[in-house]
Amino acid sequence: MPPPAPVPVAILVFPETSASVVYGMVDLFASAGRDWQFVVAGEPGPQLFQPLLVGRSAGPVIVGNGVPIVVERSFADCPTADLICVPEVNLPPGVPLTERFREEIDWLRTCHARGATLATACSGAMLLAEAGLLAGCDATTHWAWCDVLARDYPGVSVHAQRALVVAGVGGRLVMAGGGTSWLDLALYLIARSAGVDAAMQVARLNLIDWHQIGQQPFARLARTRQVDDAVIARCQVWIADHYMDPAPVAAMVRESGLPERSFKRRFAAATGMSPLDYVHTLRIEEAKQMLEAADAPIEAIANEVGYGDAAFFARLFRRKVMLTPAQYRKRFRAMRQVLGGS
């Protein structure tokens, strides 16, 4: 019998994205079923997916870094696809999206309403939130956008530590976290539609490792961006140099000149974090840098960033980063040395 027709996969294209994600998805979906057989038997196997580039209008679109991508079908002319992939939104966190992406958001709503699965890479999940599709759902996005997602869409349960989240009725909302976790997204979708063996073949051919530790080890503090509240911004500047203070929140309260309750309320409203969580995050980020750059004992690093209790520091680090300090050092110290040529 002839092989079944390839599953159509519509990949959304817009100027504020990158060619690597769009074309990377094209390559992985097109490879499934076809390339493994070609490598091991000399003849291509049946292609299991048919990727299709879709946008507002057919024709060339210039995306990130000036790379042209040719959109094959407009929204109006796109054939029915049960699988829609959304690449990252390459904009600074917090930039308003609704007006800029109104046509894309309307199309995603329409596709979801007719039963399609919507899968997003990196910050592409923000378009699902703008479309109102994540209300009451678990979600993830790139770590730099997680605070914005949690702040602006309070009905969404944001899992910043997870590289992949499946949500919604029937699991029809699939989100990959940051950066190259779009690889995880494509493998998951291939496994879900064509079977685990097909996904494993693609992974083996392309030497893809699953991002099982999530994205938190790679995160840096995105919330140091100065806020509009001048008093809180002044405290942000002060704590950046005094995070190791033994009583940092009390010190910030004094620096602000506000009553303690007013300060904590304004700080949380401005930054999306409590003052203590903000301090912990600053300390953990500094500890990451020290673990990467030097061989100082972990107890010494804990003390240097403001924790007299090394065991507490280790527990907090693991909860925030999803790795122990020793595991983090092993992974990223070696990376820094290789990249630095040392």
Secondary structure, 3 states (H helix, E strand, C coil): CCCCCCEEEEEECCCCCCHHHHHHHHHHHHHCCCHHHHHHHCCCCCCCEEEEEEECCCEEEECHHHCEEEECEECCCCCCCCEEEECCCCCCCCCCCCCCCHHHHHHHHHHHHCCCEEEECHHHHHHHHHCCCCCCCEECCCHHHHHHHHHHCCCCEECCCCCEEEECHHHCEEEECCHHHHHHHHHHHHHHHHCHHHHHHHHHHHCCCCCCCCCHHHCCCHHHCCCCCHHHHHHHHHHHHHCCCCCHHHHHHHHHCCCHHHHHHHHHHHHCCCHHHHHHHHHHHHHHHHHHHCCCCHHHHHHHCCCCCHHHHHHHHHHHHCCCHHHHHHHHHHHHHHHHCC
